[in-house]
Amino acid sequence: IANLGSPSVVKFFDHGFTDDYGYIAMEFFTRGDLKQRIEQGITPEDAVNYLLHIAAGLQAIHEAGIIHRDIKPGNIMFRADDSLVLADFGISRRLDDTNPLTRQGTVLGTPNYLSPEQASGQRVDTRADLYCAGVIFYEMLTGEKPYKAASPAALLYQHVHAPIPRLPAALAHYQPVVDGLLAKRPEERYPSARALIRALSAVQAAN
């Protein structure tokens, strides 16, 4: 991550170990996170713009062979110039990682934003991050999460089995993007962040 140099990914200035601790020195974000903005309300136009920048960050890390695995509003930060940045790579992994903690059967991530394959403990690829981006997009557009439940287990069940939620009629032109991100089967989602960017650009041009 430190070597990427993408404007949509957090900048690390130094990292290493002392005798007692591991440390990371990274940029400081003065304008908060996306969670705060969703709580305040986001226009559809800003939602599309934010998703474009999220997709640009995902494209950068995916092309470097990295899966974030915890894309959520609290991990999307804003710089002083209001540019959007992917942060918190605490449970990210490389696509070629064989660490036992990242193998099939392990559920890692935040329940509200877990892809169906993460929720069921399957091995994931870059399309899991796209699903998380779809949850965020729906939340930005409506102010509500696509799935709600009384317990984490029930929430995971909904990610795996519940139908893709429908947007209100006034936002229906964004439904194909939501469908392409929240498909239950990875092979039915956008194949890449680059493909998502193309789809969003087409939506912007048509509206």
Steps between C-alpha positions, in 0.01 A plus 500: 500500500781740591647461151179559302503879471129518408324827593198291609696287748639608838864615500739326740813694592676240711440162660702251698558343839659597828591247769145523636272633228414506133425847363367679193532873430237612250329814381250675728145557374353832606152467349375182661361188339217396270294369791459855630393625157242227455351596837474861380349402164660466158358608165477233228756691297748495787425131559600419142810719525606337826444153355716591200785589736446186708516300177823677400655399832378144460638485148842608630519242778343219296743549214777477761357163609344618829147448636386749766225278654363773730367774272254704708422871554718521812803391293448760228660830596513857367811714466510876559433554127192274533653220292386152601742229616481129583655436842533232772653196333507303826344181358599543136692221333683422179317291243780244515505487884492148648486603867260267692313803640391596148391157384150369442289467814617824665255794518674837517350845452210716614158323487312790338743504208596135451467336161302171487820303447662668802186443707505128419873460562592441136824610341466850356646699215480863391127476429435481876625860528263599218208354697599712801512805271146414390378497860658843548348633177151390605554657843623827347197519272233412757654577838426142604692173483361247251461230764398524865472229763487453877824303516826467306410142403165609358671783314748260341209278396341794319819578311503140377127445434291820501403660165690806381306800636321737263575871493218756522345594166686832486831312516403206280752594229775397743346155556709327229817614679369372834406171334845469344666548837267313738451183294520198731735309271836666432487404132181706460660820632716746310818309422729782614514849646591623151168358369316673783660833407384456139144423616490802731637728230221382269239572767642849550494568128139386471385718789 
